């Protein structure tokens, strides 16, 4: 018995359908990497834009309170404003929360960047107090000098970084979220997207020196011990 391979009126043969499916799958395979790269590039641009907004309010905070956020300014903000927000923790969320408690900023958005610790944009819900910059709403790590705020007297210094590799405080970055770039926010209001090294997940910030190296020839000098206060994970 002969099989009927003739095309039915208004329809396709099985072979024709398979050819169409193969073409669609092939085109999707070619287009997907480009589309994914465009998405990551967009997330990188958003992180740079948020970093630019963040350093403006951080510098305004430093003008009002004498330094960037740390344990000393937390007490001063609470005393001055009577804010019910919890400012006593030691994560990036807690230090950035001082900016909102101070009244300088009324949005959580500048602290967001796509990372392993922050995959959804902040909801800007700040009441009750536990809602303000809760876990998952901050993507930037906050740079400090040990337990103290970094002085803003040197324009080469860095105040915030993203995306940290698995929330690492070791200066390791995740090449996935932002198109293989790390975004670094400088105290001079500069925001740079630097290539993440694939051999050690770090970025070079001054010649051959990486972010957490200190001493001669680094952005920190010998009198600063740079540490990263990581964002709080969900």
C-alpha positions as CSV (number, residue, x, y, z in Angstrom):
1,X,0.0,0.0,0.0
2,X,1.3,3.4,-1.0
3,X,1.5,6.1,1.7
4,X,-0.2,9.3,1.0
5,X,2.4,12.1,0.9
6,X,0.5,14.5,-1.1
7,X,-0.1,17.9,0.5
8,X,-3.7,18.3,1.6
9,X,-5.5,21.5,0.5
10,X,-4.6,24.3,2.9
11,X,-2.2,22.2,5.0
12,X,1.4,21.0,5.3
13,X,3.0,17.6,5.0
14,X,4.8,16.2,8.0
15,X,8.1,16.7,6.3
16,X,7.3,20.4,5.7
17,X,6.4,20.9,9.3
18,X,9.6,19.3,10.5
19,X,11.6,21.6,8.2
20,X,9.8,24.6,9.6
21,X,10.5,23.5,13.2
22,X,14.2,22.9,12.5
23,X,14.5,26.4,11.0
24,X,12.7,28.0,14.0
25,X,14.9,26.1,16.5
26,X,18.1,27.1,14.5
27,X,17.1,30.8,14.4
28,X,16.3,30.7,18.1
29,X,19.7,29.2,18.8
30,X,21.4,32.0,16.9
31,X,19.3,34.8,18.3
32,X,19.2,33.8,22.0
33,X,22.8,34.6,22.9
34,X,22.5,38.0,21.3
35,X,19.3,38.6,23.1
36,X,20.7,37.5,26.4
37,X,23.7,39.8,25.9
38,X,21.4,42.7,25.2
39,X,19.5,42.0,28.4
40,X,22.7,41.9,30.4
41,X,24.0,45.1,28.8
42,X,20.7,46.7,29.8
43,X,21.1,45.6,33.4
44,X,24.7,46.9,33.3
45,X,23.5,50.3,32.1
46,X,20.8,50.4,34.8
47,X,23.5,49.5,37.5
48,X,25.7,52.4,36.3
49,X,22.7,54.8,36.3
50,X,21.7,53.7,39.9
51,X,25.3,54.1,41.0
52,X,25.3,57.7,39.7
53,X,22.2,58.4,41.7
54,X,23.6,56.6,44.8
55,X,26.8,58.5,45.0
56,X,25.0,61.9,44.9
57,X,23.0,61.0,48.0
58,X,26.0,59.4,49.7
59,X,28.0,62.6,49.2
60,X,25.0,64.7,50.4
61,X,24.8,62.5,53.5
62,X,28.6,62.9,54.1
63,X,28.1,66.7,53.9
64,X,25.3,66.6,56.5
65,X,26.9,64.0,58.9
66,X,30.6,64.5,58.4
67,X,31.2,61.1,56.8
68,X,29.7,58.3,54.9
69,X,27.5,55.9,56.9
70,X,29.0,53.9,59.7
71,X,28.1,53.0,63.3
72,X,28.8,56.5,64.5
73,X,26.5,58.2,61.9
74,X,23.8,55.6,62.7
75,X,23.5,56.9,66.2
76,X,23.5,60.5,65.0
77,X,20.8,59.9,62.4
78,X,18.6,58.2,64.9
79,X,19.0,61.0,67.4
80,X,18.6,63.7,64.9
81,X,15.6,62.3,63.0
82,X,13.9,59.9,65.4
83,X,13.6,57.4,62.6
84,X,12.1,54.0,63.5
85,X,14.3,52.3,61.0
86,X,16.9,49.8,62.2
87,X,20.4,51.2,61.6
88,X,22.4,48.8,63.8
89,X,23.4,46.0,61.4
90,X,26.6,45.4,59.5
91,X,25.4,44.7,55.9
92,X,25.2,47.1,52.9
93,X,21.5,47.2,53.5
94,X,21.9,48.6,57.0
95,X,24.5,51.3,56.0
96,X,22.5,52.4,53.0
97,X,19.3,52.5,55.1
98,X,20.8,55.4,57.0
99,X,20.4,57.5,53.8
100,X,16.7,56.9,53.8
101,X,16.4,57.4,57.5
102,X,18.1,60.7,57.2
103,X,15.4,61.9,54.8
104,X,17.8,62.7,52.0
105,X,16.3,60.0,49.9
106,X,12.8,58.5,49.8
107,X,13.4,55.7,47.2
108,X,15.2,52.3,47.4
109,X,15.9,52.2,43.7
110,X,19.5,53.7,43.6
111,X,20.8,50.8,45.7
112,X,19.6,48.1,43.3
113,X,21.7,46.3,40.7
114,X,21.1,42.8,39.2
115,X,23.2,40.3,41.2
116,X,23.0,37.0,43.0
117,X,21.7,38.8,46.1
118,X,19.3,41.1,44.3
119,X,17.2,39.7,41.4
120,X,14.0,41.7,41.8
121,X,13.7,45.5,41.9
122,X,12.9,47.1,45.2
123,X,9.2,47.6,46.0
124,X,9.7,51.0,47.7
125,X,7.6,49.8,50.7
126,X,9.1,51.3,53.8
127,X,6.5,50.7,56.4
128,X,6.6,48.9,58.7
129,X,10.3,49.7,59.3
130,X,11.4,46.1,58.5
131,X,10.3,46.6,54.9
132,X,12.9,49.3,54.2
133,X,15.8,47.9,52.1
134,X,15.0,44.4,53.2
135,X,17.0,41.4,52.0
136,X,17.1,41.1,48.2
137,X,16.5,44.8,47.5
138,X,20.2,45.9,47.5
139,X,22.7,44.8,44.9
140,X,25.7,47.0,45.7
141,X,28.3,46.1,48.3
142,X,29.5,49.0,50.5
143,X,33.2,49.8,50.9
144,X,34.5,50.7,54.4
145,X,37.8,51.2,56.1
146,X,37.5,48.3,58.6
147,X,34.6,49.3,60.8
148,X,34.8,53.0,59.9
149,X,33.5,54.9,56.9
150,X,35.9,55.6,54.1
151,X,37.1,59.2,54.0
152,X,36.0,61.1,50.9
153,X,39.2,63.1,50.6
154,X,40.7,61.1,47.8
155,X,38.9,61.0,44.4
156,X,40.4,57.6,43.5
157,X,38.6,55.7,46.2
158,X,35.7,53.4,45.7
159,X,32.5,53.5,47.8
160,X,30.2,50.8,46.2
161,X,30.6,47.8,44.0
162,X,28.5,45.2,42.2
163,X,27.8,42.3,41.3
164,X,29.6,40.4,44.0
165,X,30.2,36.7,43.4
166,X,27.8,34.8,45.7
167,X,27.8,37.8,48.0
168,X,31.6,37.4,48.5
169,X,33.4,40.0,50.7
170,X,36.7,38.9,49.0
171,X,36.5,41.2,46.1
172,X,35.3,38.5,43.7
173,X,32.7,39.4,41.1
174,X,30.1,37.5,39.2
175,X,30.6,37.8,35.4
176,X,27.0,36.7,34.7
177,X,24.6,39.5,35.6
178,X,26.2,42.5,33.9
179,X,27.7,41.3,30.7
180,X,31.1,40.3,32.3
181,X,31.5,43.7,33.9
182,X,31.8,45.0,37.5
183,X,30.3,48.4,38.3
184,X,32.4,50.5,40.7
185,X,31.2,53.7,42.2
186,X,33.8,56.3,43.1
187,X,33.7,59.0,45.8
188,X,34.4,61.5,43.0
189,X,31.0,60.6,41.5
190,X,32.5,58.5,38.7
191,X,30.9,55.2,37.9
192,X,32.9,52.7,35.9
193,X,32.1,49.3,34.3
194,X,35.3,47.2,34.5
195,X,36.1,43.8,32.9
196,X,36.0,40.9,35.4
197,X,39.1,38.7,35.2
198,X,38.1,35.1,34.4
199,X,41.1,33.6,36.3
200,X,40.3,35.0,39.7
201,X,36.9,36.8,39.4
202,X,38.6,40.2,40.4
203,X,38.9,43.6,38.7
204,X,42.0,45.7,38.2
205,X,41.4,49.2,39.5
206,X,44.9,50.7,39.4
207,X,47.5,49.4,37.0
208,X,47.9,45.8,38.2
209,X,46.3,46.2,41.6
210,X,42.9,44.7,42.4
211,X,40.1,46.2,44.5
212,X,41.0,45.0,48.0
213,X,44.8,45.4,47.7
214,X,46.2,48.2,49.9
215,X,49.7,49.7,50.3
216,X,51.9,51.6,48.0
217,X,50.6,51.9,44.4
218,X,47.0,51.2,45.3
219,X,43.9,53.4,45.5
220,X,43.8,53.0,49.3
221,X,47.4,53.6,50.4
222,X,48.9,52.0,53.5
223,X,46.6,53.6,56.1
224,X,43.3,52.1,54.9
225,X,42.1,48.5,55.3
226,X,39.4,48.2,52.6
227,X,36.5,45.8,53.3
228,X,33.3,45.1,51.5
229,X,30.0,45.1,53.5
230,X,27.9,42.7,51.4
231,X,24.2,43.0,50.7
232,X,21.8,40.9,52.8
233,X,20.6,37.9,50.9
234,X,17.0,36.6,51.0
